[in-house]
Amino acid sequence: MLESISWQEFFTTVAVLLSGYYAITTLLLYSKEITSIFKQRQPNHSVQKNRVNQIDSNESNSLMGMARYEQGSESIVPREEVTNVDELNVAPLLQDEEPVTVIDLREELLLDDFIAIQAEIKSLSEIITLGTKEEGVSLFKTLISNYPQFIGTHFQPQIVQFIYESCENTNTHHFDQQEINSWWTAINDHQ
């Protein structure tokens, strides 16, 4: 029996049944709205009279229903109001405000440079194992001269300690911390 029905007939029947179902459902659910739409499209002389009367009576008829605008003494709102200071009732703040933290941009930049110089010190301490101690001193002095912003800051002793520990870890050239500090003063004197 199903073999005698073609696919085209099947889809046509399903489409007709579905469109009929939706048409009937739409008419049943929205019949009032549909009839009001068609009533508005018909030319009606009473509607024109209502429009003229609407302007005169300050009324509005629409799909949403009637609206009436009234202007009375209650709708007039004063523009200014004077209040005495004694009448004001000010409540204290219940929660403490968070303190505003001020970010020192110079400190942030120094921290970024400090991380960069640490990486360069590590690399340089491995490179100087191939050369002499004098070459290592000149390379470290050159490195330090590239970062004059650390002179006199709290980062300077940390950099000296980091150079000392990096050279000690490579077990090649050992520099005394006083000697490393003298590199800073030599750079400061050249500037």
N, C-alpha and C positions, 0 to 999 in steps of 0.2 A: 504494500500500500504506500509506504513512504518513498519507494523507488519511482512511483508515478508522478511525484511532485518535484518540480525543478527548483533549483536554488533561487532563481529569479522570482518564482511564484511565492516561495517561502519568505524571502526578504520583503516583498511587496505586501504580503499579508501582515507580517509583523509591523511594518511601518504604518499601515492603515490602522491597525488595532492600537498602536501606541499613540498615534496622532489623535485618534478618536478619544482615547482615555484622557490625554492631556487637555483636549478641547473641552470635554464635559467637566473635568475637574476645575479648569479655569473658570468656566461659566458659573459653576455652582459656588465657588469660593469668592469670586470677584464680580458678581453680577451687579451689585449696586454701583461699583466704581465704573464698570463698563457702560451701564445705562446713563450715568451722569456725564460721561465723556460724549456720548452720542447726543444727549439733550443739549449740551453746550454748542455743538456744531450746527444745530438747526437754527435758522434765523428766527428770532422771536422778538416781537415788538415790546413785550413786557420787560425784556432784559434791557433794552435801550432806555426805557422809562426808569428802571432801577438805577442805571448808570447816572442818569441826570439827577435823580433823587439822592443817590449816594453822595454826590458832591455836596448837595445842599444839606443833608442831614449828618454828614460826617460819619457814615456807616460804611462798612466794607463787607460784601458778600463774596465768598470764594469757596474753593473746594474744602477749605479748612473750617468753614462755618462763618458765622457772623462775628464781626468785631466792632465794637463801638468805642470811639474815642471821646472821652469827656475831659473838659478842661474846667477845673474848679479851683477854688482857693487852696485846696489841700495839695495840689500838684506843684504849686509855686514853692521852690526851695531857695532859701536865702543863700547868697553867694559867700558871705563872710560870717564868721561867728567869733565873737570875742570871748576869751576865757581868761579869768584871773589866775595868777600864779598860785594863789592859795587853793584854788579848786583842783589843780593838777594833782594826780595821785600817781607817783612814780615808784615802781617797785625796784628793789635792788636786784642786781644780777645774781641768779642762783648758783650758777657754776662759774668756777674760775676760768678765765680765758687761757688758752694755750699761749705760752710765751712764743714770741716770734723769734725764730732762729735766723741769724744773719750769717749768710754763707760768705766766707772770705774767698773771693775768686783767686787772689794771689796764692793762698794756701792750696787751693785745688790745683792750680797750675804747677806749683812746686811738687805736689804729690805725684802728678803725672810725670814730671821730669825726673823725680826720684826713682820711679819704677823703671824709666828708660835708662838712667845711668847705672842702675843695678844690673840690668841685662848686659850693658856694655862692659861693665867691670868683670862680669863672669867670663865673657868672651875674651877680653883682653888678658885676664889672668891665665887663660889656657894658651893664648898666643905667645906670651912672653916666655913660656917654657922653652921655646925654640931659640931664643936669643940670649943676650947677656943681661946682667942686672942693670947696667947703664941704659941700655935700649928700653928696658921695661920702665925705668924711671921717666925717661923722656916721653914714652907713650902714655903713661898715667898722667904726667903733667899736661900733655896735650888734651887728654880726655877731660881733665878737671877744668882746663881753660875754656872748654866748650860750655861749661855750666857755671858761669860766675854768679848766678842768682843764688847759689847755695852758700856763698861766703857769709859767715856771720849768722846763719840760721840754725835752727835746732836739727836740721838735716846734715849739717857738716860733720859732726862727730859720728853720726850713723854711717855716713859714706866712708869715713876714715876706718871705722870698725869693719865695714863690709870689704874694703880693699885688703885690710890686714888678714881677715879670715879667708878670703878667696885665694890670696897668695899662699897662705899657710896650707890650705887644702890641696893645692897643686904640688906642693913639696918641691918647689924649684928655688925661687928667690924669696927670701924672707925680708920683709921691710918692717922696721920699727914704727910704732904709731906716731912717735914724735917726728920721725923722718917724713911720714905721710902728711902730717900737719904742716911741716915746713914747705911742702909743695903748694899748699893753699896760700901761705904767706908770700911765697915767691910770685905767685900769680897775681895776688893783690898788689904787690909792689910794682909789677909791670903795667898795671892799669892805672 
